[in-house]
Amino acid sequence: MDKTVSVVIPTLNAERFINIQLLKLSTQDYPITEIIVVDSASEDRTVEICKKHNVHLIQIQRKDFSHAKTRDMVLRQCETDVVVFLTQDAIPYDNQTVGNLVKALDQDGVVIATGRQVAKNDASAFEKLIREFNYPAVSSVKSKTDIKRLGIKTFFFSDSFAAYDRKVYLALGGFEKSLKSKHPIAEYIKIPS
């Protein structure tokens, strides 16, 4: 438990999920240094709910939000060792969820990790199938040596629940502002799924 951790949650009208998400984060065994909520001008009670929790709230205009640019902007403001990104509907499974993700970065050469996503009980059969396919119950580490075997799935990664080694992220230049362009971080990725 020697890594400091920031959790970053971009939100837009997250009233349905944000309270339970923040409550679950407050019970994590692994200490979270800070929780940052970046809200894109929600029209529901998201901001009001966030103000009742111990979070740093950043409010931006919707026109200023982009998945890559917003995450990059916030990560660059963090001073912790690890930055964990959660989407507003990603609810931690238990009190070890964040710690398990952060511990994945202790493996040799691992600089980013993505956590398993499980479909909600009321999800469609198709949604459950996709989650099982993309996020199997068994963890794995992937690198460029797996490209021949896995193809594009070697680099499959989701920021719905992901941890980044902040120093490596910054050294590689961060997210591209356009998600279509090739980025050097792909050369260094090992992904536990």
N, C-alpha and C positions, 0 to 999 in steps of 0.2 A: 504493500500500500504506500509506495513512495512516490507515485505519480500524482500530480495535481490535475484535477479534471474540471473542465467547463462543459455544461450541457447547453446546447443551443436549440431552440424550438421556434421555427418560423410559424406564424399563425395568421389565419384569416377566418373570421367567424367560427372560432374553435370552442364556443361555449359548451357544446355537447361533450367534449373530451377533456378540456384543459384542467378542470378542477381535479378529476381523478388522476390524470397524468402527473400533475404537480404533487398531489398527495402521495402517490406511489414513489416518486423521485425522493420525497422527503424521508422515506423509510429505507432507503438503500443502505446496505452494509458498508459499501465502499464510499468513503467520504467524497462528496461533490463540493468543489470549491465555490462554484457559482452556477446559477441557472440564468440564462439569458433568453428572454422571449422577444422575438422580433415580430411585431404585429403590423400587418399591412392594412390599416384603417378598417378594422372590423366594425360591423354595424350591429353586433349583438353584445352580449355581456363579457366577452373575452377579456378586455382590458380591465374591467371592474373586478373580475375574478382573479386575474393576475396580481392586482394590487393588494389582494388579501394574503398573498403568499410572499415568501422571501425570494423574490426574483428581481433581476435587473430588467426592466421593461424598456425596449427601444420601439418607438412608433415611427413608421415610415408611410409614405403614400403608396397606394397600390401601383401606380405607374412606375415607381422606383424599385419594385420587387422583381427579382429574377432568381431562379434557383441557384445558379452559380454565383452571380455577383453579390447577392445578399449574404450567402453563407461565407463567401470569401471576405467580405467587409467585416463581418462579426468575428470570424476566426482571427483576423489580423488585430483586432482589439483585445483579444484574450492574451493572458500571460501564463497560462497553465501549460503543463506538459502535453496534455491530451485534450482534444476537443471532440465531444460526442454530439452528433446531430440527431435529432428526433423529429419526425413529422408530428403534427398536432394530434393525430389519431393513433400514434404508436404508444400503447400503454405498457409499461414494464410488467413483465410476467410475475416476478417475485422480487424479494429484496436483494437478490444477488445479480440481477439483470445487468446493471451498469458495471459492476465489478467483473463479471465474466467477460464482458466485451473488452474492458480495459486490460485485463490480464492476457488476452489474446496478443496484445502488443508486446508482451514479455518474450515471446518466441523469437528466436534468432531471425533477423531479416524482415519481420512483419512490421509494417509501418501504418497499415490501415486494416480495419476489421469491420465486418458487417454482421449484425446479429440476425438470428433466425426470426422470421415473421410467421406467425401462426394466424390463420383466418379466424375471425370471430365465429362464435357458435351459430349465429343466424346468417352466415355467408352462404352464397350459392355453392352448389357442388363444383361448378367450374372454378370459382374463386379459391375454394379449398384445394383443388387439384393443382392450380398454378402455384399456390403457396408451398405445397408439398414438393413440387418439382423444383422450384427455385431455392427453397430453403429446407433441405432435408434435415432429418434429426441428427445426423452424424456430421461433426465439424470436419473441415478440411483446410489445408493451406495450399494455395495455388500460386504459381509463378510462371514466368515466360516459358519455362521448360514444359509446361502443360498445354501450350498452344496447339501442338500437333494433335494431341488427344482430344482436347475440349473445344478447340476453335475459339470463337467469340465468347463462349461461356467462361473461358479462363478469366476474362476481365469483368464478368457480371458483378455488379456492385450496386447497392442501394443506400442512399442517404436517409431512408426512412428510419434507420437505426444503425449508425455507423460511428466509429471512432478513428481519429486521425492523430498520428504523432505530429504535433504542431510544428516542431522544428524542421522535420523532413518536408512537410507540406510547404512551408515557407521557402526552404532551400530550393525546392523544385519549381517555385513560381506560382503555386496555387492553382485554383480553377481557371480554366479559360473562360472568358466572358461569353464565348459562343461554344455551346456543347458539341458542335459539329467538328471542331478542329482537333487535330492530334495533339497530345500533350505529353511531355517527358515523364510525368509521374507513372504512366503506363509501363515504363521500362523497369520500375522498381516495386511494383505491386505484388504482394503476397496476401491473399485474401482468405481468412478463415470464414467459412459460411455456416 
